[in-house]
Amino acid sequence: MKLKLIVNGCEAPDDYKLLRTTINTVASLRKTAILRFNSERLTIISTPKSSLNSSNNGTILRGDTGQLWCTIPHDVFRLYTVISARELNTITMECNCDSLLSVFKRYDRVMNQGSSSNMTIKLQSMPEWNTNNGTLSGGTAGGVDTTSKPNPICALGITFEEIVHTSGPNDAIVMNGGVDEHNGLPTTVGTGNLLASNKVIMHSFKVPVKLLFRAQDTRIQEPMINYIQLMMYKLPPISGEFGSAFHGFIRRVERYSNVNHIHLMGVKKRSMEMKVMM
């Protein structure tokens, strides 16, 4: 089993924004998410925890159970390598959203300071984390039945470089290891000289993930759309003719943050309408 991804937020900002926004959206819903990699795409799934960890192996997660499915095409990444013995070359894991998002936020800060670096993501075996893995490291409850075989705990090793401008040469090379103060993840920082006035800092993080067994992965099935009496319309872009008015309309809806149910209704007339009732 092998997984290696490379993305560059400076060279391909739109592709990176798609990945970053998707992770941010999923993180706003639940503490954990499912990452399913295959040869064609990365699927990020937000599912109810209770359904995923049901002791009934016959339970299939489908239908209206509060799911969110997001698809990231493989060509979003500069390098996308997935090797697995499962059907459709699939690797599926459960990940703590906040831990993953905090690494992306650190990468954002590095880019905003002018560094253009690849972000490399690799799946790494962590035998030392599996001695007692009833709970997923990083604060995520694994929910594993202790009477059965526990899910293996691995890490998404994420690395990227930061170039820091210095006032003078510094020939020392320093390797520091510890826990990142922003997200509590294991991290290693190495420093050395690029030029006399620049210093390269290598950021390295390990985000804990729980690999799902084949039976657990099979139970997660994508809901199908009922196309009977379905109307689909492309929403106006912000930069378009009606973008400003639509943006104002959405902001009015966002005021009702305490509402649990929002009813959307489309009316097909000469001038098509969309109504929102709360």
TIBAVO-675718 format. One line per 3 residues: number of its first residue (from 1); their letters; for each residue x, z, y of C-alpha. Coordinates in Angstrom, 2 decimals. Each point is the difference from the previous one (the first is absolute). Layout:
// TIBAVO-675718
NUM> A> X,Z,Y; ... .
//
This chain:
// TIBAVO-675718
1> MKL> 0.00,0.00,0.00; 1.42,-1.05,3.38; -1.35,-0.04,3.53 .
4> KLI> 1.90,-1.10,3.11; -1.48,-0.97,3.37; 1.59,-0.97,3.31 .
7> VNG> -1.85,-0.30,3.31; 1.36,-0.48,3.53; -2.20,1.13,2.87 .
10> CEA> 2.08,-1.75,2.68; 0.35,-3.43,-1.61; -3.58,-0.10,-1.33 .
13> PDD> -2.02,2.35,2.25; -3.42,-1.33,-1.04; 0.75,0.47,-3.71 .
16> YKL> 1.34,3.49,0.59; -2.99,0.89,2.18; -2.36,-0.98,-2.83 .
19> LRT> 1.80,2.32,-2.43; 0.37,2.83,2.53; -3.62,-0.15,1.18 .
22> TIN> -1.29,-0.03,-3.57; 1.98,3.11,-0.94; -1.12,1.73,3.19 .
25> TVA> -3.66,-0.82,-0.69; 0.14,1.26,-3.59; 1.82,3.17,1.11 .
28> SLR> -2.83,0.77,2.42; -2.50,0.12,-2.89; 1.66,2.05,-2.75 .
31> KTA> 3.24,1.81,-0.74; 0.88,-2.30,-2.90; -0.38,-3.70,-0.81 .
34> ILR> 0.65,-2.31,-2.92; 2.70,-2.67,0.36; -0.45,-2.82,-2.51 .
37> FNS> 2.74,-2.64,-0.09; -0.16,-3.24,-1.95; 1.69,-3.39,0.27 .
40> ERL> -2.29,-1.25,2.77; -0.91,2.96,2.19; 0.09,3.66,0.88 .
43> TII> -3.42,1.63,-0.15; -0.44,3.33,1.79; -3.05,1.88,-1.24 .
46> STP> -1.62,3.10,1.44; -2.15,1.60,-2.70; -1.81,3.29,-0.57 .
49> KSS> 2.45,2.44,-1.59; -2.57,1.47,-2.39; -0.84,-3.38,-1.51 .
52> LNS> 3.63,-0.99,-0.50; 0.94,3.21,-1.80; -3.13,0.28,-2.13 .
55> SNN> 0.74,1.31,-3.46; -2.42,-2.56,-1.40; 2.20,-2.98,-0.85 .
58> GTI> -3.10,-2.18,-0.21; -0.80,0.52,3.67; 0.40,-3.17,2.06 .
61> LRG> 0.44,0.26,3.74; -2.23,-2.62,1.55; -3.03,-0.50,2.20 .
64> DTG> -0.83,1.93,3.16; 2.32,2.99,-0.38; 1.66,-0.07,3.40 .
67> QLW> 2.84,-2.36,-0.83; 2.24,-2.05,2.27; 1.95,-2.96,-1.43 .
70> CTI> 2.72,-1.65,2.11; 2.04,-2.99,-1.15; 3.50,-0.82,1.28 .
73> PHD> 1.24,-3.49,-1.13; 3.48,-0.11,-1.49; 1.24,-2.39,2.71 .
76> VFR> -0.33,2.78,2.59; 3.29,1.33,-1.39; 3.40,-1.66,0.39 .
79> LYT> 0.69,0.99,-3.61; -2.67,0.88,-2.55; 1.17,0.79,-3.53 .
82> VIS> -2.31,1.53,-2.62; 0.92,0.16,-3.69; -2.32,1.76,-2.44 .
85> ARE> -1.03,-0.28,-3.65; -3.69,0.49,0.83; -2.66,-2.65,0.40 .
88> LNT> 0.35,-2.07,3.19; 3.44,1.56,0.50; -1.62,3.12,1.50 .
91> ITM> 1.52,3.24,1.24; -2.52,2.61,1.22; 0.74,3.33,1.62 .
94> ECN> -1.59,2.77,2.04; 1.70,0.80,3.30; -0.32,2.63,2.71 .
97> CDS> -1.14,-1.95,3.09; 1.44,2.35,2.62; 3.45,-0.02,-1.61 .
100> LLS> 0.06,-3.80,-0.09; -1.41,-0.36,3.50; 2.57,2.39,1.48 .
103> VFK> 2.82,-2.24,-1.26; -1.62,-3.01,1.65; -0.29,1.96,3.25 .
106> RYD> 3.73,0.75,-0.15; 0.67,-3.72,-0.58; -2.19,-0.78,3.02 .
109> RVM> 2.10,2.27,2.19; 3.19,-1.68,-1.19; -1.40,-3.44,0.83 .
112> NQG> -1.23,1.17,3.41; 3.55,1.09,0.79; 1.22,-3.56,-0.55 .
115> SSS> 1.19,0.01,-3.62; -0.95,-2.98,-2.17; 0.36,1.15,-3.58 .
118> NMT> -1.55,-0.79,-3.34; -2.10,2.71,-1.57; 0.76,0.04,-3.73 .
121> IKL> -2.39,1.68,-2.46; 1.00,0.61,-3.62; -1.64,1.84,-2.88 .
124> QSM> 2.44,2.63,-1.23; -0.03,2.18,-3.09; 0.22,3.73,0.79 .
127> PEW> 0.58,1.96,-3.26; 0.60,3.24,1.91; -3.53,-0.17,1.43 .
130> NTN> -1.60,-0.19,-3.46; 1.06,3.34,-1.41; -3.21,1.60,1.26 .
133> NGT> -2.16,-2.66,1.60; -3.48,1.45,-0.23; -0.02,-0.45,3.77 .
136> LSG> 1.27,-3.08,1.82; 2.92,0.84,2.31; -0.75,-0.37,3.69 .
139> GTA> -3.19,2.05,-0.06; -2.19,-2.37,-2.00; -1.95,1.52,-2.86 .
142> GGV> 0.59,-2.03,-3.11; -3.19,1.18,-1.69; 1.57,-0.49,-3.43 .
145> DTT> -1.44,1.69,-3.06; 2.80,2.27,-1.27; -1.15,-0.45,-3.57 .
148> SKP> 0.75,-3.74,0.11; 3.10,-1.97,0.87; 0.66,0.28,3.74 .
151> NPI> 0.42,-3.07,2.17; 3.65,-0.78,0.75; 1.10,0.82,3.55 .
154> CAL> 2.24,-2.58,1.65; 1.03,-0.75,3.58; -0.34,-2.85,2.40 .
157> GIT> 3.52,-0.10,1.41; -0.23,-1.36,3.56; 3.08,-0.87,2.05 .
160> FEE> 0.69,-1.63,3.36; 2.79,-0.03,2.59; 0.10,1.20,3.57 .
163> IVH> 2.63,-1.14,2.50; 0.89,2.65,2.57; 2.06,-0.87,3.08 .
166> TSG> 2.82,2.45,0.61; 2.34,0.57,2.93; 3.19,-0.49,-2.00 .
169> PND> 1.52,-0.63,-3.43; -0.54,2.43,-2.84; 1.72,-0.72,-3.28 .
172> AIV> -1.63,2.82,-1.96; -2.49,-0.73,-2.75; -2.49,2.80,-0.61 .
175> MNG> -2.52,0.32,-2.86; -2.62,2.67,0.54; -2.77,0.90,-2.44 .
178> GVD> -3.02,2.22,0.49; -3.71,0.01,0.80; -1.38,-2.10,2.85 .
181> EHN> -1.48,2.29,2.69; -2.85,-2.40,0.80; -1.43,-0.51,-3.48 .
184> GLP> 1.73,2.40,-2.39; 1.31,-2.83,-2.20; 3.44,-0.03,-1.65 .
187> TTV> 2.27,-2.06,2.23; 3.62,-1.11,0.24; 1.60,-1.18,3.24 .
190> GTG> 3.38,-1.76,0.02; 1.84,-0.86,3.18; 2.92,-2.33,0.64 .
193> NLL> 1.33,-2.54,2.49; -1.37,-3.52,0.48; 2.04,-0.68,3.17 .
196> ASN> 1.93,2.17,2.39; -3.16,0.68,2.02; -2.59,0.04,-2.80 .
199> KVI> -0.75,2.27,-2.92; -2.14,-0.83,-3.04; -2.29,2.67,-1.41 .
202> MHS> -1.48,-0.64,-3.44; -3.39,1.68,-0.44; -1.02,0.71,-3.59 .
205> FKV> -3.26,1.58,-1.18; -1.56,0.72,-3.39; -3.81,-0.04,-0.03 .
208> PVK> -1.38,1.57,-3.22; -2.46,-2.13,-1.99; -1.87,0.55,-3.24 .
211> LLF> -0.01,-2.97,-2.39; -3.40,-0.63,-1.56; -0.42,-0.66,-3.69 .
214> RAQ> -1.60,-3.23,-1.17; -3.33,1.71,-0.78; -0.15,1.59,3.45 .
217> DTR> 0.81,-3.31,1.68; -2.67,-1.82,-2.00; -2.71,2.40,1.20 .
220> IQE> 0.59,-1.04,3.62; -2.06,-3.16,0.39; -0.61,-1.86,3.23 .
223> PMI> -3.66,0.00,1.12; -1.71,-3.38,0.01; -1.94,-1.33,2.99 .
226> NYI> -3.71,-0.67,-0.37; -0.39,-3.37,1.71; -3.82,0.12,-0.02 .
229> QLM> -1.25,-0.08,3.61; 3.56,0.45,1.23; 1.01,-1.18,3.46 .
232> MYK> 3.68,-0.14,0.97; 1.28,-0.85,3.46; 3.46,-0.07,1.47 .
235> LPP> 0.31,2.63,2.70; 1.37,-1.17,3.36; 3.72,0.64,0.60 .
238> ISG> 1.01,2.26,2.89; 1.72,-2.92,1.76; -3.02,-2.31,-0.39 .
241> EFG> -2.87,-0.79,2.34; -2.24,2.79,-1.29; 2.80,2.33,-1.03 .
244> SAF> -0.25,2.33,2.98; -3.76,0.47,-0.36; 0.27,0.62,-3.75 .
247> HGF> 2.82,2.51,0.54; -2.21,1.89,2.46; -2.84,-0.03,-2.53 .
250> IRR> 2.21,1.51,-2.72; 1.28,2.68,2.36; -3.57,1.08,0.67 .
253> VER> -0.53,0.43,-3.75; 3.20,2.06,-0.29; -1.46,2.61,2.36 .
256> YSN> -2.27,1.21,-2.80; 2.81,1.52,-2.05; -2.26,2.66,-1.58 .
259> VNH> -2.48,-2.50,-1.47; 0.09,-0.20,-3.82; -2.00,-3.22,-0.44 .
262> IHL> 0.02,-3.20,2.04; -2.52,-2.75,-0.76; 1.17,-3.55,0.74 .
265> MGV> -2.67,-2.70,0.15; 0.53,-3.71,0.57; -2.74,-2.16,1.52 .
268> KKR> 0.20,-3.76,-0.48; -1.47,-1.76,3.00; 1.18,-2.72,2.34 .
271> SME> 2.37,2.57,1.46; 1.00,2.11,-2.98; -0.05,3.76,0.57 .
274> MKV> 1.49,3.09,-1.57; -1.73,3.32,0.54; 1.46,3.44,-0.56 .
277> MM> -2.36,2.93,-0.61; 1.18,3.63,-0.23 .
//
